[in-house]
Amino acid sequence: MADWFLILAIAVSFGILLVASVYILILYSHPDDNNDAYFPKIVVILGFVLAGATVLLLPLDVANNEGYAGCAGYDTNLC
């Protein structure tokens, strides 16, 4: 069964990362590059989003884990 809260959290986090990346790119771009060089801007936005998503993968993995790590297939009292 899908955990709808995690799916919603991923979508909201991706949206926030995308908006923040575009804002940072606009804030630090040179005024002469307003309508030029679209491909490098897309690469920079993609890099910012991937870097932020990499940081957010660890809490997502912890939230998505249903039990203790390494307990699959073992019959112990901790698991």
C-alpha positions as MATLAB code, in Angstrom:
seq = 'MADWFLILAIAVSFGILLVASVYILILYSHPDDNNDAYFPKIVVILGFVLAGATVLLLPLDVANNEGYAGCAGYDTNLC';
ca = [
       0.000    0.000    0.000;
       1.285    3.414   -0.891;
       1.906    5.921    1.836;
       0.104    9.019    0.532;
       1.776   11.339    3.019;
       5.231   10.425    1.697;
       4.086   10.841   -1.909;
       2.663   14.270   -1.080;
       5.823   15.216    0.839;
       7.978   14.235   -2.151;
       5.853   16.288   -4.546;
       5.874   19.353   -2.279;
       9.624   19.047   -1.671;
      10.297   18.784   -5.398;
       8.164   21.861   -6.039;
       9.941   23.866   -3.350;
      13.354   22.781   -4.681;
      12.354   23.753   -8.213;
      11.078   27.193   -7.169;
      14.144   27.832   -4.992;
      16.482   26.785   -7.824;
      14.822   29.110  -10.319;
      14.887   31.942   -7.772;
      18.596   31.452   -7.044;
      19.368   31.317  -10.754;
      17.453   34.533  -11.431;
      19.000   36.246   -8.413;
      22.603   35.499   -9.426;
      22.304   35.706  -13.215;
      23.825   38.582  -15.134;
      21.385   41.123  -16.618;
      22.854   40.578  -20.104;
      21.777   36.896  -20.029;
      18.042   37.557  -19.768;
      16.921   35.967  -23.048;
      19.966   33.918  -23.890;
      21.634   30.600  -22.986;
      18.620   28.522  -22.017;
      20.415   25.167  -22.014;
      23.016   26.152  -19.360;
      20.231   27.578  -17.196;
      18.298   24.301  -17.404;
      21.466   22.396  -16.490;
      22.044   24.634  -13.463;
      18.429   24.251  -12.296;
      18.642   20.479  -12.740;
      21.903   20.436  -10.747;
      20.379   22.437   -7.894;
      17.317   20.189   -7.768;
      19.396   17.002   -7.832;
      21.715   18.292   -5.102;
      18.757   19.196   -2.888;
      16.997   15.915   -3.622;
      20.122   13.977   -2.662;
      20.105   15.645    0.748;
      16.417   14.811    1.210;
      16.774   11.131    0.262;
      18.086   10.055    3.677;
      15.052   11.269    5.667;
      12.812    9.762    2.985;
      14.556    6.415    3.341;
      14.185    6.508    7.118;
      10.496    7.423    6.877;
       9.847    4.746    4.269;
      11.563    1.981    6.272;
       8.941   -0.089    8.069;
      11.190   -1.880   10.521;
      14.731   -2.107   11.765;
      17.471   -2.343    9.161;
      18.693   -5.893    8.619;
      15.709   -7.621   10.247;
      14.185   -9.022    7.068;
      14.006  -12.788    7.305;
      15.085  -13.023   10.939;
      12.894  -14.038   13.851;
      14.256  -12.022   16.753;
      12.631  -10.129   19.594;
      13.865   -6.739   18.357;
      12.236   -7.077   14.960;
];
